[in-house]
């Protein structure tokens, strides 16, 4: 009988979620806001009628503060914290406690990124900014739906190769057979990659190209139909397009 293997889904029990330095420096930009700007951002995010992905959050904040230097790090912080807050025991209160602990670490003491006064201000301002906005809830729901539809594609390769045809004595190459391998790597439910391979004929390669082109045409038609009806398309792994950030 083989060894038993245990899989843990989600956060591993007893493991602390570290506070990255980038998160702290992004959060510190909350201190750059005037009181009216902070209230304006919270009101605008609360009133947003669509899906609040990172780009939409940044656009909303930029409309209030008028500066990429502030809107970009704040949007990055708000968007990335949604993943953190989805973990067991992780919320704004825990985030503040972790930042307080981080501020006492050697790294902060050496670089003086956060002062004691900064921490006190963050304790007041972060809970006001990091509230549960309806637009973020809609975006989270859309991402969950996208994640639940099939196994996400990690990589796809089309490899062309040659196989020689030898004579009976294996000393003369009598011909060459070209062939194509389609290799698809997907992420399984446990997060581990699994590869699938298929050998394609030249005709099947052409069929694959035509089917991909037809899929592009259908997606463009669907987007045009939704745009005419003013139906928003949330940004998820299923709706990302070439050139998207």
PATI-860878 format. One record per residue: residue in one letter; z, y, x of N, C-alpha, C in turn. Coordinates in steps of 0.2 Angstrom, whole numbers, plus 5000, padded with zeros to 4 digits. Layout:
residues N
AZYXZYXZYX;...
//
This chain:
residues 245
X500049945004500050005000500050065004;X499650115003499550175007500150225006;X500250275010500750325010500650365003;X501250385001501150424995501050494997;X500650534993500450604994500650644988;X501050694989501250744984500850804984;X500550824979500250894978500650944975;X500751004977501051054974500551104972;X500451124965500051174963500451244963;X500151294966500451364966500951364972;X501451414971501851424977502251364979;X502351354985502751294987503451314987;X503851264984504551284983504951304989;X505351354988505751374994505351424999;X504751434998504351475003504351545001;X504551595005504551665003503851695004;X503651745000503051775000503151835005;X502751835010502851885015502551955013;X502852005016502552075014502052095020;X501452095019500952115024501052195026;X500952205032500952275034500552325030;X499852295029499352335025499652355018;X499952305015500252325008500752375008;X501152375013501652435014501352505015;X500852505020500452565021500052585015;X499852545011499452565005499952585000;X500552554999501052574995501352644996;X501352665003501652725005501252785002;X500552775001500152824998500352854991;X500852814988501152834982501552894983;X501752904989502152964991501753024992;X501153014992500653074993500553104987;X500653074981500553104975501053154972;X500753204969501153254966501353224959;X501953244957502253214951501753214945;X501353264944500853274939500253224940;X500053214946499553164948499753094946;X500453074948500653014946500652994939;X500853044935500953034928500153034925;X499753074928499053074926498753004927;X498852974933498552904934498852854930;X499452854928499752804924499452814917;X499452874915499152884908498452864907;X498052884913497352864913497252784913;X497652754917497552674917497752644911;X498252674908498552644901498052654896;X497652714896497152724891496452694892;X496352664898495752634900495552574895;X494952584892494752544886494352474888;X494152474895493852414897494252374902;X493852344907494252294911494352334918;X494952324920495252364926495152314932;X494552314935494552274941494652334947;X494652314953494852354958494352414959;X493752414957493252464958493452514952;X493552494946493752534940494452564941;X494852534944495552564946495452624951;X495052614956494852664961494552724958;X494052714954493752764950494152804946;X494652774942495152804938495552854942;X495852824948496252864952495952924955;X495352904958494952964961494853024956;X494753004950494553064945495253104944;X495753084946496453114946496553154952;X496553124958496753144964496153174968;X495553154967494953184970494853164977;X495153114979495153094987495153014987;X494652994991494552924993495152894997;X495452945001495952925006496652905002;X496652924996497252904992497052854987;X496452864983496252824978496152744981;X495852744986495652674989496252634991;X496752654995497252614996497752594990;X497752644985498152634979497852584975;X497152584974496752534970496852464973;X496752464980496852404983497552374982;X498052414983498752384982498852364974;X498552404969498652374963498352314961;X497652314963497252254962497552194966;X497752194972497952134976498652114973;X499052164971499752134968499652094962;X499052094959499052054953499051984955;X498751964960498851894963499551874964;X499851924968500551914970501051904964;X500951944959501351944953501251884948;X500751854950500551784946500951734949;X501351734954501751684957502451684954;X502751624954503351624951503851664955;X504251704951504751744953504551814956;X503951824956503651884959503551944954;X503851994954503752054950503852114954;X503852174950503952234954504652244957;X505152214953505852214956505852174963;X505552114963505552074969505152114974;X504652144972504252174977504652234981;X504952274977505352324980505952294984;X506252244982506752204986506452184993;X505852154993505452134999505352195003;X505152255000504952305004505552335008;X506152335004506752355007506952315013;X506852245012507052205018506552215024;X505852225022505352235027505552295031;X505752355028505952415031506452405036;X506852355036507452345040507252295046;X506552275046506352225051506152265057;X506152225063505952255069505352295069;X504752265066504152295066504152375063;X504552375058504552445055505052485059;X505552465062506052505066505652525072;X505152485075504852505081504252565079;X503952555073503352595072503552655067;X504152645064504452695059503952715053;X503652655050503152665045503552695039;X504152665037504452685031505152705033;X505352765031506052795032506452765026;X507152775027507552765022507452805015;X507252865017507052915011506452885008;X505952865012505352835009505452775004;X505852735006506052675002506352694996;X506852744996507152774990506652794985;X506152834988505552864983505152804980;X504952754984504552704982504952664976;X505652654977505952624972505952664965;X505852724965505752764959505052764957;X504552764961503852774959503452714958;X503552664962503152594961503252564954;X503852564951503952534945503552574939;X503452644940503052684936502352674936;X502052654943501352644944501152574942;X501552524944501452454943501652424937;X501552464931501652434925501152384923;X501252354917500752314914500252344910;X499652364913499152404909498652354905;X498552374899498052324895497452304898;X497152354902496452344905496552294911;X497152294914497252244919497352174916;X497752174910497852114907497152084905;X496652124902496052094900495652074906;X495752104912495352084918495652014921;X496352004920496651944922496451884918;X496351904911496151854907495451824908;X494951874910494251864911494251824918;X494651834923494651794929494951724928;X495451724924495651654922495151614919;X494751644914494251604911493651584916;X493551634920492951614925493251564930;X493851564932494151504936494151444933;X494251444926494251374922493651344921;X493051384922492451354921492151324927;X492251254927491951214933492251234939;X491951194944492151204951491751254955;X492151304958491751364961491351334967;X490751364968490351354973490551384980;X490651344985490851374991490351384996;X489851344996489251345000488651304998;X488051334999487451294998486951295003;X486751245006486251235011485651195009;X485051215011484451175010484151165017;X484251105019484051085026483451045026;X482951065030482351025031482250985038;X482050925037482050885043481450835043;X481350805049480850755049481050685051;X480750635048480950565050480250535053;X480250505059479650475062479550405059;X478950385059478750315057478450285063;X478850235065478650195071478250135070;X477850115075477550045075478049995075;X477749925075478249875075478649865082;X478449895087478749885093479249945094;X479249995090479650055090479450095096;X478850095098478650135104478150195103;X477850185097477250235095477450265088;X477450335088477550365082476950365078;X476850335073476250325069476250385063;X476750415062476750465057477450505056;X477450555053478150595052478150605044;X478750595042478950605035479450665034;X479250725032479650775031480050765025;X480750795025481150785019481650845019;X481950855013482350905012483050885009;X483550905012484250895010484550955006;X484750945000485150994997485850984997;X486251025001486951015002487351064998;X487851044994488251094990488951074991;X489351124992490051124994490451154988;X490851124984491251154979491951144981;X492351184977493051184978493351144972;X493751094974494051054968494651084965;X494951054960495551084957496151094962;X496151054967496751054972496551104977;X496051144977495851194982495451174988;X495351104988495051074994494351074993;X493851084998493151074997492951004997;X492350994993492050934993491350944993;X490950904997490250914998489850854994;X489250884991488850834988488150844991;X487750794992487150794995486550764991;X485950784991485450754987484750764991;X484350714992483750714995483250744990;X482850794992482350824988481650814990;X481150794986480450794988480250864988;X479650874991479350944991479250974984;X479050924979478950944972479650974969;X480150934971480850954968481051024971;X480851034978481051094980480751154977;X480051144975479751194971480051204964;X480251144961480551144954481251184955;X481551174960482251214961482151284962;X481551304965481451384966481251404959;X480851374955480651404949481251404944;X481651354944482251354940482751414942;X482851424948483251484950482951544948;X482351554949481951614946482051624939;X481951574935482051574928482751594926;X483251564930483951584929484151654930;X483751684935483851754936483551804931;X483051774928482651814922483151814916;X483451754915483851744909484451784910;X484751794916485351834917485251904916;X484651924918484451994917484352014910;X484051964906483951974899484651984895;X485151934897485751934894486152004896;X486052024902486452094904486152154900;X485452154899485152204895485352204888;X485352144885485652134878486352164877;X486752144882487452164882487552244883;X487152274887487152344888486952384882;X486352354879486152384873486752394868;X487152334867487652334862488352364865;X488252394871488852424874489452374875;X489252314876489752254877489952254885;X490552264887490752264894490652194897;X490452194904490452134907490952134913;X491552104912492052104917491852074924;X492052104929491952084936492352024938;X492051964938492351904940491851864945;X492051804948491651764952491051744949;X491051744942490451724939489951784937;X490151844938489751904936489551944942;X489851924948489651964954488951954956;X488652014958487952014960487852034967;X487252024970487152044977487152114977;X487552134982487652204984488352234981;X488652194977489352214974489852204980;X490352254979490852254985491352194984;
//
